[in-house]
Amino acid sequence: MRSRLLPIAAGVFLSVICSGEELRLPQPGAERTAGGFLTTRGEIPPHDLRAKVRYDAEKLYVTVFRELEPGQRPNVVGNRDDDLSIFDGDIAEVILAPEPESGVYYHFAVNPNGALYTARKRDMSWNPSVGRKTETGAGVWSAELVIPFSAFGKKTPAPGTAWGINFASGRGAPDRYSASWSGARSYHDVKQLGRLVFGTGKTADQVPSVHVERLRLRNGVLSCAVSLPEGGPSSRFRVQMFLDGKTEQTLSPDRRGEMFSWEGRLSGDYQPLKSSRVVELRVTSVPEGRILLHRKALANSVQTSALHLDKFYYTPADREIRYSHDFPEPAKITVRGDGKIVRSIQNAPKQGMIPLAGPPLKPGRYVVEISSGAIRTTRLFCLCGETPSLAAIPSDAELRGADGVFRMAGSPVFLLGASPTGKSFLHFGDAFNLQYGRYGVQPNAVAITGIPGYSFTRKPAAGYVFPPDAELKRTLDRFLSKGVPADRTITRIAYEAQMKVYEKGAKNRLAEKDPPGFYAGLYRYLKEKAPGRLFSIHIDHHDHLREFASNCDVFETSYWSSSFSPCMIPNLDRDMGEAKKAAGGKPVLFWLGGTIPDTSCRTAEELRAGVYLAVLHDMAGVIFHMGHGYLPESRTRLWSLISGINAEIQSFYPAFRKGKALPNFVLESTPDLAYAARRDDDRVTLIAVNLSGAENSFSLKTRGGAVRGTLTPYEPRIWHLNY
């Protein structure tokens, strides 16, 4: 069944954040600043980002700035012009659409060493003469691009001419993100550009120019500033900041009344593991009440260092819990199990240990709390009665997929695997029943393989090159003639199938094909030749979600707005629901980032919540993405979770999935909970997940009675009720 989910603000606003950005250049030589950048996920970035723009009779001048933390240097990757590899490091980008209605845009990117990327849409053969200058100084690096109007076949724009434009700044690993002035989710969608208006001059009825100058969220502290039109009293304007729809602050003007600013900490007494709040900036003219600026964004903060435990699953072989914290001294640590305090440490040092023996703790769920004065936070751990392990998969078990579920030997099975990684540090033996990476895999696990016959290319744009149709079919026929695959094999048609598709013709000329249409024909041919095989397709961009989901037996997908976001959970509910709806009755393998967007941001709590949400949404399995840089051994708590979560899920999943869905079992619920219930005979299994990065004291009114308690950040819980 699909879980019944209460909407949360973060997911609601992502699709409508930051539309209608406009920058006016009154005359040649006049310079304007554009600030208030937002990430592609609609988040406030941790650095101050801005751009300055001016023009003359022949050229447009754009400088993009990014703040550097003390002692930080920009991350330089790539050293050749038109090299896509520069996008793996720090970059500055400009996107221009002189004729937005045509859908054509021009993309410029430069790294701190001056390596340049240019493309007309995604065609990198477009190489205009562009000047660039980069500088790295104390607290900032900048990149200036000097772009001639002749590069687009244009002359000096006439007064009132409006171009589509966006400015972006990307941060390479670690702490990877990309943010832009217009807040676009995609830099390749002309509809998500802002407007650059040339030669507007000044008119009496013109709406005053109001801009966000600064919008930054670092270590839980929000800093924002808004610039107002020059001249006139500041009392003409009211500048407000709202949090989650409630008035929080009225921004204060500076001495001249031209800049309104505010800086402060967002969190309260409880320090969340991660938090997501909607921030709105609103500028209103007084007394007519006209809204001059209304900008929304997500304020996502991370507090993983507040309290860190070395593992998630502890076993009888473990003698202690190693912890660290950054709470002010003196700090107190308590451990609770079944509501009772079982361990207590006064004046807890910044790093230390909590003994598991003396007296020994029983297997079960435990909550560690740390407090100092009024502030506190909590973390969960599980003490296992034995080392987590998986039952052997019979060598003759067949994998079948129907009604969105996988079954082996007639029993529902939730597949869980991990992509390849340079190094793995699993704590327990056979962690996965799906073989994708070659580590921690059970004997006789389900395997994902690919089809032969095509290759990857970066030019003229990233995509796949296929041979002519007849040659491709001969290659596939030979591949399929080797016999029916193993009974536990999924054959993938393409990974990131949303990328460009080319067919190689005479003289190696490439003819571009429509990806959804091409893969639809390829899938039909494969099923005709091998109806007994399970074929999958993978995408992580969703412009043609339904078309791709129809071209397979098993649908694999991931979302940059959740799977690979620094804060995974706020949009994961929405994205899983969208994927499941598009796939219909087909099994869905959902990808969750273990090392993406970087190797430092994902937490064990998020990953565990993501797996449970996949169960609630009737996903057929989960793949942890462990590529793009391996997860270091020092991330022991996350490695512990990855090592043991499959054994935890399989302990209840077959019985839960066999039960009858009860969509109306829960009558009332507190906010920020996802839940689902299934009945087997007279017993109902109810699963709930805390969608908040904060502690949640919840209440569920059900047809089988009331369920109350407190959940730690992102915690799932299971109850068995009589009904």
N, C-alpha and C positions, 0 to 999 in steps of 0.2 A: 504494500500500500504506500501511497505517498503520504509523508508526514504532514500533519496539520501545523502550519507555522504562523506565528504572529509576526507581522511585518515590523522591521526595525528601520529607523530613520536612514541609516547609512545606505541600505540597499535601495530605498525609495528615491534618493536624490541623485544617484550617480548618473542617471541618464539625462538629467536636466541641468547639471551644474554648468555655470559659466558660459552662457550663450550670449551672443550679441556684443562681444567686445569690439570697441571702435577706437582708433587712434587718428587724430586729425593733425595734419601739418599745414598751418595757416599759409605759409609761403616758403619758397626756396630758402634754405639756410636755417630755418627755424627747427630746433631740435625738441623732440618729445621723448619722455621716458615711459616705458611700459613695464609695470611690475605685477605682483600678485600672481605669479606662476602657480599652476597646479599640476600634479603628476597625471599620467594617463589614467590613473585609477580615481582621479578626483580628490587626491589628498593634498594637504598643505605640506610642501617639502621642508626638509630640515635646514636648508640654506636659503639665504636671500638671493633671489634671481631677478634680473631685470635686463631690459634692452633699451638702447637709445637709437633714435632714427632721425635722419634728416635727408634732404635731397638737393641737387642743383640741376642745371639744365641737362646734364648728361647722365648722372649717376645717382644711385640710391646708396646711402651709407648706413649700415646697421652694425652696432656693437652689442654683443651679448656678454653679460657679466655673471659670474658665479662666485659667491662668497666661499672662502676657504677657512676651515677651522685652524686654530693656532698650530703651527708646525706641519700643517698638511700641504702636500703637493698634489697637483692634478695627476690622474692616472693616464699615462700616454700609451695607447695601443695603435699599431698601424703606422706606416711611414711612407706609403705610396699614394699618390693621387688616385681618386676613384677606387679606393680599396674599401670594401665593406667592413674589413676588420677594424676600422677605426671606431665602429659603433660598439665595440666591446670595452672601450675606455671612456674617458671624459670627452665630451664633444659639445659644440655649440651648433645650433641648426637654425636655418631660416627657410620658410616655405612661402612661396609667392604664387599667386594666381592672378595675372593681369586681366584675364577675362574669366571670372569665376563661373559664369553661366556655361562655359564650354566644358568644364570638368577637368581642364588641363592645369597642372600645377608644376612648379619647378622647385627642386629640393637641393639645398646647399647644406653641407656639414663640414666642420673643420675641427681638428683636434689641437691640443696645446702646442704641438710641434709644427703646425701649419699644414699638415696633410689634408687634402681637400677631396670631398665627394660631391659630385654634381650629377643630377639626373633630371630628365623631363619625364614626369611621373616616375616610373621605375627604370626607365631607359638610360643606362649610364653612358651610352655613346654620345650624349649631349654634353659637350665640354666647352663652355664659353670661357672667355678671358675674364677672370674674376680676381681682383686684388684682395689680399688678406694680410692681417697683422695680428699676432697673438702676443700677449704679455702675461707674465705671472709675477705678482708682487706680494706684498704683505697683506694677507687676508683676502685676496681676490685673484682670479684669472679671467682674462677677457679675450675675445676674438672679434676683430672688425672685418667685415666683408664689404668690399666696394663693388657694387654690381651695376654694370652699364645697362641703361634702358635698351640699348641696341641688341643685347643678348636675347631679348624677346621680340625683336623686330619692331620696337616701339620708340617713339620720341618722348620728349618731356610730357608727362601726363597733364592734361588740361585741368584747370580749376574745377573741383567737384568730382573728378575721376576717383572711383573707388576700386581698389584692388583687394583681393583676398590675401591675408598675410598671417603668419604665425612665427613666433620665436620660441626656441626650445633650448634647454640645456640638459645634458645627460650626465649622470654620474656612473662611472664604471665600478666594478667590484673592488672592495667590499661595499655594502650598503648601496647597491645599484638602484637607480631610479631614473626616470626621464620626466621632465616637467615642461609645460609650455604656457605662454601667455593666454591663449584662448581656452586652456583647459581641455584640449582635444583628447579623446580616447584613441584616435588614430590620426597620424600625421599625413595619411594618404587619402583623406576624405575632405574634399573641398568644402563641403557643407559645414565642417567643424573649424574652418578658419575664421579669424576675426577680420575686421575691415580697416584698411589704411586709406584715408581720404586725403587727396592732395589739394593744396591751394584753396582751402576753405575760407580763408580770411575771417572777418568777424561780422556777424549780422545781429540785429536786435532780437530776432526770434530764435536764435540758435540756442540749443540746450547747452548749459555750461559744461565745460570739460572737467570730468571728475575721474580720477584714476586711483587704483590700488598701487601704492608705491612699494609696500613691503608686506609679505605674508609668510611667516616662518614659524615652524613648530619644532623645537629642539629640547630634548630631555624634559618633556611635559610642559614647557614654557611657550606660550603663544605670543608672538610679536606681530603687530599689524600697524600699518600707517596708510592713510588716505590723503591724497592731495586734492585741493579745491581750486577753483578758478582764482586767478590773481585779481586783487582789488575787491573792495566791498567788505563789510563787516562779517566776522565769523558767525554772528548770530543769525545770518541768513540761512544757515545750514544746520541740520541735525544729523550727526554721524553716530550710528548705533552698531553694536555687535550683539548678536543673538546666539545662544547655545541651545540646540535642540528645541528651537521655537520659543524659548523664553528669553526675555530681556536680561542681559547679563551686565553690560557696560555701555555707558555713553562715552565715546572717545573724546579726549581732551584736545583742544587746539593749542598750537604753539604760539609764541609771542606775536607773530604776524598774522595768525589765524588762517594760514594757508596749508598747514599740515596737521591732521588729527591722528593721534596715535594711542596705543594701549599695549601693555605687556604684563603678563601674569601667568600663574600656574593654573592649569585646568582641573587637575584632579583634587578630590577631597581627602578625607581621612584614610579611606581604604585605597591602597596603591594597587591599581589593576595590573594584571599581567600585560595586557594590551587594552587600549580603550579606543573607541571610535565614537566621535560626536560630530554633529552637523554644526558648522559655524556659518553664520550669515553676516555679511557687512551690508549695511543699508545707509545711503545718504539721501536725505529728504530736504527739499527746499522749503523755507518758511517765509510767509505763512501759507502759500498756496497748496502745500502738501504734495508737490510733484516729486516722484522718486527719480533721482538722478543716477543712482547706482544700486544694484542689488546683486550681490555675488555670494554663491554658496560653495562650501567646500567641506571635505571630511578632515577632521582633526584626529589623526590616528597616532597614538603614542605607545611606546614600548617601555616596560619596566622590568625586563628580565633579570636585571642585576639586583633588584630589590631583595630577592631571596632565590638562591639557586641550589638545587639538590643534584647530586652526582648521578642518580639513576631514577627511573620511574618504577621498574619492577625490581624488588629486592627478594632474594631467595634465602633458604636456610644457610647457604654458604657465606652470606654476607654477615659481617659482624657489626657493621656500623653504617650510618649515613654520613657522607661528607657534604658539608654545606658551605655557602659563602653568602654574604649580604652586604648592602651598602647603607643600612639604616644608621642614623646617628646613635652614638652611645649615650646612656646604657640601653641595650636592647634585650628583650626577653623572648625566648623561644619555648613554645609548648607544642606537644604532639598529642592529638586526640584520636581515639578509636572508639567507635560506638558511643560518642558523646562524652567520653571520660578522658581526663588528662592522664596519659601514661608515661610521659617524659616531660621534664621542665629544665630549662637552662637559664639562670639569671646572669645578667651581664655577659651575654653571648658574644664572643670575639667575632671579628670580621670573617674569619675562617675557622672551622672547627668540625667536630664530629658529634653525632647523636648515637649512642649505643643501642643496638637492637636486642641485646641480651641483658639479663639481670634486672628484673625477671624477663624471660623471653616473651616477645609479642606473638599473639596469635595471627595466623594468616588473615588478611582482610584489607579493608580500605582505611587509610589514615590521613589526617590533615595536620600539616605543620603550619603553625602560626608564628609570626614574628611581629613584635610591637615595640614602639618607642614613643613614649608620650601618647599623643592622640592618634598617631598614624600606625597602621598595621597592614599586613597582607598575609595571604595563605597560599600553600601549595599542597598538592595531593601526591601521595605515593601508594603503591600496592605492595603488600608483603605476601609473596606466594608460598603456598605450602610445599611446593616442589618446583624444580626448574621448568619454566614454560617449554612445552614441546608440542609437536603435532603428530597425530596418528598417521601411520603409514598409508599411502595411497595405493590401493591394489593395482597390480600391473595390468590387469584386464579391465580396469574401470574406463568407461567411455564418457566423454564430455558431450552433453547435449544442451542446447539453448532454446528455450521456448518461453513465451509470456514474460520476457524480460529477465528470466532467471536461468542460471546454469545449474545443471544437475550432473552428478556422477554417481553411478550405481543406484540411480533412482532417488538420491537424496540431494536437497539443495546445497550448493557450495558457493561460498563467497570467495572469489579469487583475489589474491593479494600478492603483488610482486614489486620489484624495484628495478629501475633502469640501471645500465652499467655505470660503474664508478671506478676511478683510478685506484682507490683503496677502500676497504670495508673493515669495520671493527665491530661486527655483530657479537653480542654478549652470549647469545644462545645459539644452538646448532642450526637446524633446518627451520628457517624463519618464514619461508614463502612457499605457497603451493602453485605459484605462477612463475615460470622461468622466463625472464627477460634479461636481467643481468645474470652473470654466471657465478653467483655467490649466495650462500645461505638457502639453497633450493632443496626441497624435499625430493627424494627419489620418486620417479614417475610423475613429476609435476606437469601441469599444463604448460605448453610452450607456445611462444609467439614467433613465427618465422615470416619471411617476406617473399615476394615474387621476384624473379630475375628479369633482366631485359632492359633496364633503364638506368640512367646515371644522373647525378646532381650537377647543376651548373650555377655560376654566379652571374654570368653575362648572357644575354643583355640584361637579365634580372634573375634573381634567385628562383630556381625552379628545377623541374625534372625534364630530361630529354629522352624521348621514346623513339625507337626506330620506326620506319614505315609500318603501317598496319599489318601487312602480310608477314613481314619479318618478325614483328612482335608476336603474332599468333603462332608462328613456328616455334619460337623460343618457349612460349607458354605451353604449347602442346608437348614439347619434350619434357618440360618440368612436370606437367601433370601426368605424363605417361609412366612416371616412375612408380606409380601406384597410389593407392589411397593412403593419405598420411596417417601418422600415429593417431590413435583414438583421442588423444588429448592435445591436439594441435590447432591453433588459430593461425590462419595465413593472412598476413596483412597486405593489402593492396598498395597502400601508400601511407607514409608518415608526413604530417603537416601537408595534407593534400590540398590545402587552400592555396599553396604556392603556384607559380606559373607552370604551365605544361606546354612543352614544345615537341613537335614531331620533326625529326631530321629528314630532309629531302635531298634532292640532287645537289651536288657540290656542297654538301653539309649545311645547306640553308635551313634555318629553323622557322617553322610555321607555328605560330601561337594558337593553342586550342583553348576552349572554354573548360576549365577544370571540372565543374560538376557534370557537364555533359560528357566529357571524355571518360571520366571514371564510371559514369552510369553505363556506357557502352562496354567498358572493360569488365565491370562486374557482371553484366549479363552474359558475356562470353565465358567468363570463368565458371559461373554457376551452371551454364549449359554443359560445359565439359566435365565439371566435377561437382555435381549436385550435393554430394555427401560432405564436402568440406565446409568449414566455417571460415568466411572471409571477413576481415575487419578493415576499417579505414579510420584514420586519425586526423583530426583538425584541432587547431587552437585559435583560429579566427572564425567568426560566425556569421559572415555576411550572407552565406548560403547554407545555413544550418540544416534546414530540412532536406535540401537537395543532397547534401553529403550523407546525412543520416539514412537516406533511402538507398544508398549505393553500397550496402554491406549487409552482413548477417549480424555482426558485432560492431557497435559504434564506440570508438575511443575518442575522448575529448578532454580538453583542459581549458581553463579561462585565465587570462592575465588579470582580470578583475578580482579573482579569488584564489585559484589554484597557485598562482605565482605572485600574489600580492604580499607585501610585507605583513599585512594583517589579513589573514586568509578568511576568517569566518564571516565578517559582515556581509559579503556578497555571495558566499558559498551556497546558502539556502536557495537564493534566487537562481543562480547559475545551474545548480543541479536540477532544479525543477524545470528549467528551460530545456536542458539536454534530454531529460527523461520524456518530456512532452514531444520533442522533435523525433525521438527514436521510436516512440510508440511501443510496440511489444517486443522490440529487439533488446537484447542485453546491452548494457552500457558499462564500459570500463572507464572510470573517471580518474584522471591524473591529478595528483597532489604534489606540490613542490616540496622536496626535502632540502634541496640546495639552491633552488630558484625562488626568489630573485637573487639571493646570495647565501653564503654558507653560515651566516651568523644570525639571521632573523627568525628562522622557523623554530617553534617551541614544540616540545613533546605534547603539551596540552592541546595545541591547535591541531596537530596531526591526528591525535586520538579522536578529537571532536569531529574532524573531517571524515574519518573512517566510519564513525557511528552515524553521521548525517548521510553518508552513502547508503548505509543499511536502511535508514528511515525512508530514503527516497527511492528505494528499490533499485539502486544501482546493482550491477552484477559483480562488481569488483573494483579494486583500487590499485593503481600503480604509483609508487613513489618515484618522483623524478629526482635522481641522484647525480645528474650530469652537470655540466658547466662549472666544474670545480668540485673536488671531492669534499665530503664532510669530514673535518679533522677528528682525530681520536679524542681530542679534548671535549668534543660535544657528547660526552658520555650519556647524559640523560636522554638526549634525542636518539642516540644509538640504542639505548636500552628499550625505548618505546618501539622503534622500528623492529627490533629483534623479537619482541614479545607480543605485539598487538594482534598478530594473526592467530596465535593460540587462544588469546582472549576472545576474539570474535567467533572462532569456530566452536568455542565451548557452548555458545547459545544459539548461533545463527540457524543451524538446520531445523531445530524445533521451532524457533520463532517464525521462520519463513514458511513452514508447513501449516502454521495456524491460520485461522480465518481473520481477515482484516476487519477491524472495528473502527471505522472512521469517525463515529460519533460517541466513542467511549468516554472521552474527556469532555466535560460540560463547560468548565471554566478554568482559566489558567492565568497566572501572573505573566507579565511580559517577558520577552527574550528567552522563550523556551520553544524548542522543537520537540515534537513527541509523536509516537505512533504506538498502537496497541493491536495485538493479535491474540485470538483465543484458541486454545487446544483443550478440548473437553470442557471441564469446569474451571480451568485455570487461564487467567489472562496475563500475558506478559506485556508490561508497559515500559517503554524506553523513552527517556527525555534527555535532551542535551541543552546545557546552558550556552546560549549564543553570545553571552557577554564575557568580556575579558575581566569583569569584576565579579565579586561574590554575589550570589543570587539567593536570597531567602524566598523560596517559592511556595506556592500552593496550587495543587491540581484537584479540582472537584471532578470525580469520575463516577460512572455508574456502579462501580464496585467500592465506593467510599472515597474519602479524602486522603490525599498524599501530600505531606508537607516535609520541609527540610531546608537545608542550605547546601548549595552547590558551589564549589570553588570555580575559578575562571575556566570556561569552556568544558566543564566536566559533564560526562554522560553518566546516567544511573539507570539501573534496571530494577523493576519491582514485579513480583508475582502476586496477583490478586485473585480472589475467588469471585466469580460472577457467572 
